[in-house]
């Protein structure tokens, strides 16, 4: 899992081939990217998949 360089740091994961079309999975507030593990596995064979944690959730920094 990577984090952005901006503040607050937002955790994200890119899976699959960078040459493929990108699919972004976005949770509702309070969700974490781990909720999409099955979808990521299904799509990453022929897409690049981006998931992330909203600010203050999962691996992302808390916003004051």
PyMOL Python script that loads the backbone (N, CA, C, O; Angstrom):
from pymol import cmd

cmd.read_pdbstr("""\
ATOM      1  N   UNK A   1       0.852  -1.171   0.000  1.00  0.00           N
ATOM      2  CA  UNK A   1       0.000   0.000   0.000  1.00  0.00           C
ATOM      3  C   UNK A   1       0.897   1.234   0.000  1.00  0.00           C
ATOM      4  O   UNK A   1       1.842   1.325   0.784  1.00  0.00           O
ATOM      5  N   UNK A   2       0.603   2.150  -0.858  1.00  0.00           N
ATOM      6  CA  UNK A   2       1.349   3.405  -0.952  1.00  0.00           C
ATOM      7  C   UNK A   2       0.535   4.522  -0.303  1.00  0.00           C
ATOM      8  O   UNK A   2      -0.657   4.361  -0.039  1.00  0.00           O
ATOM      9  N   UNK A   3       1.185   5.643  -0.050  1.00  0.00           N
ATOM     10  CA  UNK A   3       0.477   6.826   0.449  1.00  0.00           C
ATOM     11  C   UNK A   3       0.865   8.022  -0.409  1.00  0.00           C
ATOM     12  O   UNK A   3       1.970   8.086  -0.946  1.00  0.00           O
ATOM     13  N   UNK A   4      -0.055   8.961  -0.529  1.00  0.00           N
ATOM     14  CA  UNK A   4       0.219  10.172  -1.300  1.00  0.00           C
ATOM     15  C   UNK A   4       1.257  11.022  -0.572  1.00  0.00           C
ATOM     16  O   UNK A   4       1.465  10.862   0.631  1.00  0.00           O
ATOM     17  N   UNK A   5       1.905  11.921  -1.300  1.00  0.00           N
ATOM     18  CA  UNK A   5       2.869  12.831  -0.682  1.00  0.00           C
ATOM     19  C   UNK A   5       2.188  14.053  -0.100  1.00  0.00           C
ATOM     20  O   UNK A   5       2.778  14.772   0.706  1.00  0.00           O
ATOM     21  N   UNK A   6       0.942  14.295  -0.506  1.00  0.00           N
ATOM     22  CA  UNK A   6       0.200  15.450  -0.002  1.00  0.00           C
ATOM     23  C   UNK A   6      -0.264  15.195   1.426  1.00  0.00           C
ATOM     24  O   UNK A   6      -0.267  14.056   1.894  1.00  0.00           O
ATOM     25  N   UNK A   7      -0.652  16.257   2.108  1.00  0.00           N
ATOM     26  CA  UNK A   7      -1.153  16.138   3.476  1.00  0.00           C
ATOM     27  C   UNK A   7      -2.626  16.447   3.483  1.00  0.00           C
ATOM     28  O   UNK A   7      -3.013  17.452   2.887  1.00  0.00           O
ATOM     29  N   UNK A   8      -3.479  15.668   4.108  1.00  0.00           N
ATOM     30  CA  UNK A   8      -3.158  14.436   4.825  1.00  0.00           C
ATOM     31  C   UNK A   8      -2.801  13.316   3.853  1.00  0.00           C
ATOM     32  O   UNK A   8      -3.281  13.299   2.720  1.00  0.00           O
ATOM     33  N   UNK A   9      -1.981  12.403   4.283  1.00  0.00           N
ATOM     34  CA  UNK A   9      -1.561  11.275   3.455  1.00  0.00           C
ATOM     35  C   UNK A   9      -2.739  10.321   3.266  1.00  0.00           C
ATOM     36  O   UNK A   9      -3.390   9.917   4.230  1.00  0.00           O
ATOM     37  N   UNK A  10      -2.999   9.971   2.008  1.00  0.00           N
ATOM     38  CA  UNK A  10      -4.097   9.065   1.667  1.00  0.00           C
ATOM     39  C   UNK A  10      -3.497   7.750   1.171  1.00  0.00           C
ATOM     40  O   UNK A  10      -2.686   7.741   0.245  1.00  0.00           O
ATOM     41  N   UNK A  11      -3.896   6.651   1.786  1.00  0.00           N
ATOM     42  CA  UNK A  11      -3.398   5.333   1.407  1.00  0.00           C
ATOM     43  C   UNK A  11      -4.129   4.838   0.165  1.00  0.00           C
ATOM     44  O   UNK A  11      -5.349   4.966   0.052  1.00  0.00           O
ATOM     45  N   UNK A  12      -3.358   4.268  -0.769  1.00  0.00           N
ATOM     46  CA  UNK A  12      -3.968   3.740  -1.986  1.00  0.00           C
ATOM     47  C   UNK A  12      -3.191   2.526  -2.471  1.00  0.00           C
ATOM     48  O   UNK A  12      -2.047   2.306  -2.074  1.00  0.00           O
ATOM     49  N   UNK A  13      -3.829   1.742  -3.334  1.00  0.00           N
ATOM     50  CA  UNK A  13      -3.190   0.582  -3.932  1.00  0.00           C
ATOM     51  C   UNK A  13      -3.518   0.554  -5.413  1.00  0.00           C
ATOM     52  O   UNK A  13      -4.677   0.701  -5.801  1.00  0.00           O
ATOM     53  N   UNK A  14      -2.505   0.365  -6.236  1.00  0.00           N
ATOM     54  CA  UNK A  14      -2.672   0.150  -7.672  1.00  0.00           C
ATOM     55  C   UNK A  14      -2.323  -1.300  -7.957  1.00  0.00           C
ATOM     56  O   UNK A  14      -1.243  -1.765  -7.590  1.00  0.00           O
ATOM     57  N   UNK A  15      -3.221  -2.012  -8.604  1.00  0.00           N
ATOM     58  CA  UNK A  15      -3.009  -3.423  -8.941  1.00  0.00           C
ATOM     59  C   UNK A  15      -3.233  -3.617 -10.427  1.00  0.00           C
ATOM     60  O   UNK A  15      -3.947  -2.838 -11.058  1.00  0.00           O
ATOM     61  N   UNK A  16      -2.624  -4.653 -10.988  1.00  0.00           N
ATOM     62  CA  UNK A  16      -2.818  -4.950 -12.400  1.00  0.00           C
ATOM     63  C   UNK A  16      -1.826  -4.214 -13.276  1.00  0.00           C
ATOM     64  O   UNK A  16      -0.882  -3.592 -12.788  1.00  0.00           O
ATOM     65  N   UNK A  17      -2.053  -4.293 -14.567  1.00  0.00           N
ATOM     66  CA  UNK A  17      -1.141  -3.743 -15.572  1.00  0.00           C
ATOM     67  C   UNK A  17      -1.360  -2.250 -15.805  1.00  0.00           C
ATOM     68  O   UNK A  17      -2.490  -1.798 -15.992  1.00  0.00           O
ATOM     69  N   UNK A  18      -0.270  -1.495 -15.790  1.00  0.00           N
ATOM     70  CA  UNK A  18      -0.350  -0.049 -16.040  1.00  0.00           C
ATOM     71  C   UNK A  18      -0.753   0.255 -17.477  1.00  0.00           C
ATOM     72  O   UNK A  18      -1.200   1.365 -17.766  1.00  0.00           O
ATOM     73  N   UNK A  19      -0.602  -0.712 -18.385  1.00  0.00           N
ATOM     74  CA  UNK A  19      -0.985  -0.497 -19.787  1.00  0.00           C
ATOM     75  C   UNK A  19      -2.480  -0.703 -20.037  1.00  0.00           C
ATOM     76  O   UNK A  19      -2.978  -0.387 -21.117  1.00  0.00           O
ATOM     77  N   UNK A  20      -3.186  -1.227 -19.051  1.00  0.00           N
ATOM     78  CA  UNK A  20      -4.620  -1.510 -19.196  1.00  0.00           C
ATOM     79  C   UNK A  20      -5.456  -0.310 -18.763  1.00  0.00           C
ATOM     80  O   UNK A  20      -4.948   0.622 -18.139  1.00  0.00           O
ATOM     81  N   UNK A  21      -6.728  -0.344 -19.098  1.00  0.00           N
ATOM     82  CA  UNK A  21      -7.656   0.688 -18.618  1.00  0.00           C
ATOM     83  C   UNK A  21      -7.735   0.617 -17.100  1.00  0.00           C
ATOM     84  O   UNK A  21      -7.588  -0.452 -16.507  1.00  0.00           O
ATOM     85  N   UNK A  22      -7.969   1.767 -16.483  1.00  0.00           N
ATOM     86  CA  UNK A  22      -8.013   1.835 -15.019  1.00  0.00           C
ATOM     87  C   UNK A  22      -9.453   1.824 -14.524  1.00  0.00           C
ATOM     88  O   UNK A  22     -10.317   2.523 -15.054  1.00  0.00           O
ATOM     89  N   UNK A  23      -9.688   1.020 -13.503  1.00  0.00           N
ATOM     90  CA  UNK A  23     -10.964   0.964 -12.802  1.00  0.00           C
ATOM     91  C   UNK A  23     -10.703   1.473 -11.389  1.00  0.00           C
ATOM     92  O   UNK A  23      -9.740   1.050 -10.748  1.00  0.00           O
ATOM     93  N   UNK A  24     -11.552   2.379 -10.896  1.00  0.00           N
ATOM     94  CA  UNK A  24     -11.401   2.930  -9.553  1.00  0.00           C
ATOM     95  C   UNK A  24     -12.583   2.468  -8.713  1.00  0.00           C
ATOM     96  O   UNK A  24     -13.738   2.665  -9.089  1.00  0.00           O
ATOM     97  N   UNK A  25     -12.286   1.853  -7.574  1.00  0.00           N
ATOM     98  CA  UNK A  25     -13.330   1.450  -6.636  1.00  0.00           C
ATOM     99  C   UNK A  25     -13.337   2.437  -5.478  1.00  0.00           C
ATOM    100  O   UNK A  25     -12.311   2.655  -4.834  1.00  0.00           O
ATOM    101  N   UNK A  26     -14.502   3.037  -5.215  1.00  0.00           N
ATOM    102  CA  UNK A  26     -14.640   4.077  -4.202  1.00  0.00           C
ATOM    103  C   UNK A  26     -15.670   3.632  -3.174  1.00  0.00           C
ATOM    104  O   UNK A  26     -16.810   3.318  -3.517  1.00  0.00           O
ATOM    105  N   UNK A  27     -15.260   3.609  -1.916  1.00  0.00           N
ATOM    106  CA  UNK A  27     -16.167   3.280  -0.815  1.00  0.00           C
ATOM    107  C   UNK A  27     -17.008   4.474  -0.425  1.00  0.00           C
ATOM    108  O   UNK A  27     -16.667   5.622  -0.710  1.00  0.00           O
ATOM    109  N   UNK A  28     -18.112   4.181   0.233  1.00  0.00           N
ATOM    110  CA  UNK A  28     -18.851   5.239   0.907  1.00  0.00           C
ATOM    111  C   UNK A  28     -18.041   5.667   2.119  1.00  0.00           C
ATOM    112  O   UNK A  28     -17.059   5.011   2.466  1.00  0.00           O
ATOM    113  N   UNK A  29     -18.430   6.743   2.760  1.00  0.00           N
ATOM    114  CA  UNK A  29     -17.686   7.228   3.912  1.00  0.00           C
ATOM    115  C   UNK A  29     -17.661   6.149   4.984  1.00  0.00           C
ATOM    116  O   UNK A  29     -18.671   5.489   5.228  1.00  0.00           O
ATOM    117  N   UNK A  30     -16.541   5.971   5.608  1.00  0.00           N
ATOM    118  CA  UNK A  30     -16.394   4.952   6.647  1.00  0.00           C
ATOM    119  C   UNK A  30     -15.881   3.627   6.127  1.00  0.00           C
ATOM    120  O   UNK A  30     -15.605   2.723   6.916  1.00  0.00           O
ATOM    121  N   UNK A  31     -15.745   3.489   4.811  1.00  0.00           N
ATOM    122  CA  UNK A  31     -15.260   2.244   4.234  1.00  0.00           C
ATOM    123  C   UNK A  31     -13.766   2.292   3.992  1.00  0.00           C
ATOM    124  O   UNK A  31     -13.164   3.364   3.923  1.00  0.00           O
ATOM    125  N   UNK A  32     -13.177   1.114   3.864  1.00  0.00           N
ATOM    126  CA  UNK A  32     -11.746   1.010   3.582  1.00  0.00           C
ATOM    127  C   UNK A  32     -11.552   0.194   2.310  1.00  0.00           C
ATOM    128  O   UNK A  32     -12.428  -0.578   1.919  1.00  0.00           O
ATOM    129  N   UNK A  33     -10.406   0.368   1.670  1.00  0.00           N
ATOM    130  CA  UNK A  33     -10.140  -0.309   0.405  1.00  0.00           C
ATOM    131  C   UNK A  33     -10.141  -1.829   0.528  1.00  0.00           C
ATOM    132  O   UNK A  33     -10.359  -2.519  -0.468  1.00  0.00           O
ATOM    133  N   UNK A  34      -9.907  -2.358   1.700  1.00  0.00           N
ATOM    134  CA  UNK A  34      -9.901  -3.813   1.902  1.00  0.00           C
ATOM    135  C   UNK A  34     -11.247  -4.443   1.536  1.00  0.00           C
ATOM    136  O   UNK A  34     -11.305  -5.633   1.226  1.00  0.00           O
ATOM    137  N   UNK A  35     -12.315  -3.666   1.568  1.00  0.00           N
ATOM    138  CA  UNK A  35     -13.646  -4.179   1.236  1.00  0.00           C
ATOM    139  C   UNK A  35     -13.749  -4.626  -0.222  1.00  0.00           C
ATOM    140  O   UNK A  35     -14.662  -5.372  -0.577  1.00  0.00           O
ATOM    141  N   UNK A  36     -12.825  -4.178  -1.066  1.00  0.00           N
ATOM    142  CA  UNK A  36     -12.875  -4.497  -2.489  1.00  0.00           C
ATOM    143  C   UNK A  36     -11.924  -5.616  -2.910  1.00  0.00           C
ATOM    144  O   UNK A  36     -11.647  -5.761  -4.100  1.00  0.00           O
ATOM    145  N   UNK A  37     -11.427  -6.397  -1.980  1.00  0.00           N
ATOM    146  CA  UNK A  37     -10.417  -7.409  -2.317  1.00  0.00           C
ATOM    147  C   UNK A  37     -10.904  -8.402  -3.375  1.00  0.00           C
ATOM    148  O   UNK A  37     -10.133  -8.766  -4.263  1.00  0.00           O
ATOM    149  N   UNK A  38     -12.134  -8.840  -3.307  1.00  0.00           N
ATOM    150  CA  UNK A  38     -12.652  -9.783  -4.306  1.00  0.00           C
ATOM    151  C   UNK A  38     -12.789  -9.131  -5.679  1.00  0.00           C
ATOM    152  O   UNK A  38     -12.482  -9.756  -6.694  1.00  0.00           O
ATOM    153  N   UNK A  39     -13.245  -7.889  -5.719  1.00  0.00           N
ATOM    154  CA  UNK A  39     -13.384  -7.183  -6.988  1.00  0.00           C
ATOM    155  C   UNK A  39     -12.016  -6.911  -7.613  1.00  0.00           C
ATOM    156  O   UNK A  39     -11.855  -7.025  -8.828  1.00  0.00           O
ATOM    157  N   UNK A  40     -11.040  -6.556  -6.795  1.00  0.00           N
ATOM    158  CA  UNK A  40      -9.696  -6.299  -7.309  1.00  0.00           C
ATOM    159  C   UNK A  40      -9.148  -7.557  -7.969  1.00  0.00           C
ATOM    160  O   UNK A  40      -8.618  -7.496  -9.078  1.00  0.00           O
ATOM    161  N   UNK A  41      -9.271  -8.696  -7.295  1.00  0.00           N
ATOM    162  CA  UNK A  41      -8.789  -9.959  -7.878  1.00  0.00           C
ATOM    163  C   UNK A  41      -9.470 -10.273  -9.198  1.00  0.00           C
ATOM    164  O   UNK A  41      -8.833 -10.783 -10.120  1.00  0.00           O
ATOM    165  N   UNK A  42     -10.751  -9.974  -9.297  1.00  0.00           N
ATOM    166  CA  UNK A  42     -11.502 -10.280 -10.519  1.00  0.00           C
ATOM    167  C   UNK A  42     -11.119  -9.362 -11.677  1.00  0.00           C
ATOM    168  O   UNK A  42     -11.106  -9.804 -12.825  1.00  0.00           O
ATOM    169  N   UNK A  43     -10.810  -8.109 -11.406  1.00  0.00           N
ATOM    170  CA  UNK A  43     -10.551  -7.128 -12.467  1.00  0.00           C
ATOM    171  C   UNK A  43      -9.082  -6.977 -12.840  1.00  0.00           C
ATOM    172  O   UNK A  43      -8.784  -6.558 -13.959  1.00  0.00           O
ATOM    173  N   UNK A  44      -8.154  -7.303 -11.942  1.00  0.00           N
ATOM    174  CA  UNK A  44      -6.755  -6.966 -12.174  1.00  0.00           C
ATOM    175  C   UNK A  44      -6.085  -7.758 -13.297  1.00  0.00           C
ATOM    176  O   UNK A  44      -5.002  -7.383 -13.745  1.00  0.00           O
ATOM    177  N   UNK A  45      -6.704  -8.841 -13.760  1.00  0.00           N
ATOM    178  CA  UNK A  45      -6.094  -9.597 -14.852  1.00  0.00           C
ATOM    179  C   UNK A  45      -6.144  -8.826 -16.174  1.00  0.00           C
ATOM    180  O   UNK A  45      -5.285  -9.026 -17.033  1.00  0.00           O
ATOM    181  N   UNK A  46      -7.136  -7.948 -16.347  1.00  0.00           N
ATOM    182  CA  UNK A  46      -7.211  -7.195 -17.594  1.00  0.00           C
ATOM    183  C   UNK A  46      -7.476  -5.698 -17.398  1.00  0.00           C
ATOM    184  O   UNK A  46      -7.872  -5.009 -18.338  1.00  0.00           O
ATOM    185  N   UNK A  47      -7.258  -5.201 -16.188  1.00  0.00           N
ATOM    186  CA  UNK A  47      -7.396  -3.774 -15.880  1.00  0.00           C
ATOM    187  C   UNK A  47      -6.343  -3.378 -14.852  1.00  0.00           C
ATOM    188  O   UNK A  47      -5.807  -4.221 -14.133  1.00  0.00           O
ATOM    189  N   UNK A  48      -6.062  -2.093 -14.798  1.00  0.00           N
ATOM    190  CA  UNK A  48      -5.339  -1.559 -13.653  1.00  0.00           C
ATOM    191  C   UNK A  48      -6.420  -1.136 -12.669  1.00  0.00           C
ATOM    192  O   UNK A  48      -7.394  -0.494 -13.059  1.00  0.00           O
ATOM    193  N   UNK A  49      -6.260  -1.487 -11.405  1.00  0.00           N
ATOM    194  CA  UNK A  49      -7.294  -1.223 -10.402  1.00  0.00           C
ATOM    195  C   UNK A  49      -6.735  -0.300  -9.323  1.00  0.00           C
ATOM    196  O   UNK A  49      -5.670  -0.560  -8.764  1.00  0.00           O
ATOM    197  N   UNK A  50      -7.458   0.773  -9.036  1.00  0.00           N
ATOM    198  CA  UNK A  50      -7.089   1.712  -7.984  1.00  0.00           C
ATOM    199  C   UNK A  50      -8.124   1.632  -6.871  1.00  0.00           C
ATOM    200  O   UNK A  50      -9.323   1.769  -7.113  1.00  0.00           O
ATOM    201  N   UNK A  51      -7.649   1.410  -5.652  1.00  0.00           N
ATOM    202  CA  UNK A  51      -8.501   1.500  -4.467  1.00  0.00           C
ATOM    203  C   UNK A  51      -7.810   2.443  -3.492  1.00  0.00           C
ATOM    204  O   UNK A  51      -6.589   2.593  -3.539  1.00  0.00           O
ATOM    205  N   UNK A  52      -8.568   3.075  -2.616  1.00  0.00           N
ATOM    206  CA  UNK A  52      -7.958   3.966  -1.629  1.00  0.00           C
ATOM    207  C   UNK A  52      -8.810   4.037  -0.381  1.00  0.00           C
ATOM    208  O   UNK A  52      -9.986   3.675  -0.392  1.00  0.00           O
ATOM    209  N   UNK A  53      -8.200   4.508   0.698  1.00  0.00           N
ATOM    210  CA  UNK A  53      -8.901   4.734   1.961  1.00  0.00           C
ATOM    211  C   UNK A  53      -9.208   6.218   2.067  1.00  0.00           C
ATOM    212  O   UNK A  53      -8.326   7.054   1.864  1.00  0.00           O
ATOM    213  N   UNK A  54     -10.457   6.551   2.386  1.00  0.00           N
ATOM    214  CA  UNK A  54     -10.802   7.950   2.612  1.00  0.00           C
ATOM    215  C   UNK A  54      -9.965   8.500   3.758  1.00  0.00           C
ATOM    216  O   UNK A  54      -9.450   7.741   4.578  1.00  0.00           O
ATOM    217  N   UNK A  55      -9.830   9.818   3.811  1.00  0.00           N
ATOM    218  CA  UNK A  55      -9.081  10.446   4.907  1.00  0.00           C
ATOM    219  C   UNK A  55      -9.638  10.001   6.247  1.00  0.00           C
ATOM    220  O   UNK A  55     -10.849  10.012   6.469  1.00  0.00           O
ATOM    221  N   UNK A  56      -8.725   9.605   7.147  1.00  0.00           N
ATOM    222  CA  UNK A  56      -9.119   9.178   8.477  1.00  0.00           C
ATOM    223  C   UNK A  56      -9.562   7.732   8.564  1.00  0.00           C
ATOM    224  O   UNK A  56      -9.931   7.275   9.645  1.00  0.00           O
ATOM    225  N   UNK A  57      -9.538   6.998   7.465  1.00  0.00           N
ATOM    226  CA  UNK A  57      -9.962   5.593   7.447  1.00  0.00           C
ATOM    227  C   UNK A  57      -8.782   4.714   7.028  1.00  0.00           C
ATOM    228  O   UNK A  57      -7.878   5.168   6.327  1.00  0.00           O
ATOM    229  N   UNK A  58      -8.802   3.464   7.462  1.00  0.00           N
ATOM    230  CA  UNK A  58      -7.781   2.507   7.041  1.00  0.00           C
ATOM    231  C   UNK A  58      -6.381   3.037   7.252  1.00  0.00           C
ATOM    232  O   UNK A  58      -6.024   3.420   8.366  1.00  0.00           O
ATOM    233  N   UNK A  59      -5.567   3.066   6.176  1.00  0.00           N
ATOM    234  CA  UNK A  59      -4.189   3.531   6.270  1.00  0.00           C
ATOM    235  C   UNK A  59      -4.004   5.003   5.996  1.00  0.00           C
ATOM    236  O   UNK A  59      -2.866   5.468   5.938  1.00  0.00           O
ATOM    237  N   UNK A  60      -5.081   5.760   5.824  1.00  0.00           N
ATOM    238  CA  UNK A  60      -4.978   7.202   5.557  1.00  0.00           C
ATOM    239  C   UNK A  60      -4.959   7.998   6.862  1.00  0.00           C
ATOM    240  O   UNK A  60      -5.491   7.566   7.884  1.00  0.00           O
ATOM    241  N   UNK A  61      -4.335   9.164   6.795  1.00  0.00           N
ATOM    242  CA  UNK A  61      -4.215  10.001   7.990  1.00  0.00           C
ATOM    243  C   UNK A  61      -5.564  10.595   8.399  1.00  0.00           C
ATOM    244  O   UNK A  61      -6.457  10.814   7.580  1.00  0.00           O
ATOM    245  N   UNK A  62      -5.662  10.838   9.676  1.00  0.00           N
ATOM    246  CA  UNK A  62      -6.850  11.475  10.235  1.00  0.00           C
ATOM    247  C   UNK A  62      -6.768  12.974   9.971  1.00  0.00           C
ATOM    248  O   UNK A  62      -5.695  13.572  10.060  1.00  0.00           O
ATOM    249  N   UNK A  63      -7.900  13.570   9.649  1.00  0.00           N
ATOM    250  CA  UNK A  63      -7.967  15.007   9.399  1.00  0.00           C
ATOM    251  C   UNK A  63      -8.452  15.680  10.664  1.00  0.00           C
ATOM    252  O   UNK A  63      -9.466  15.286  11.239  1.00  0.00           O
ATOM    253  N   UNK A  64      -7.716  16.707  11.099  1.00  0.00           N
ATOM    254  CA  UNK A  64      -8.142  17.468  12.296  1.00  0.00           C
ATOM    255  C   UNK A  64      -9.127  18.535  11.946  1.00  0.00           C
ATOM    256  O   UNK A  64      -9.587  19.263  12.825  1.00  0.00           O
TER     257      UNK A  64
END
""", "prot")
cmd.dss("prot")
cmd.show_as("cartoon", "prot")
cmd.util.cbc("prot")
cmd.orient("prot")
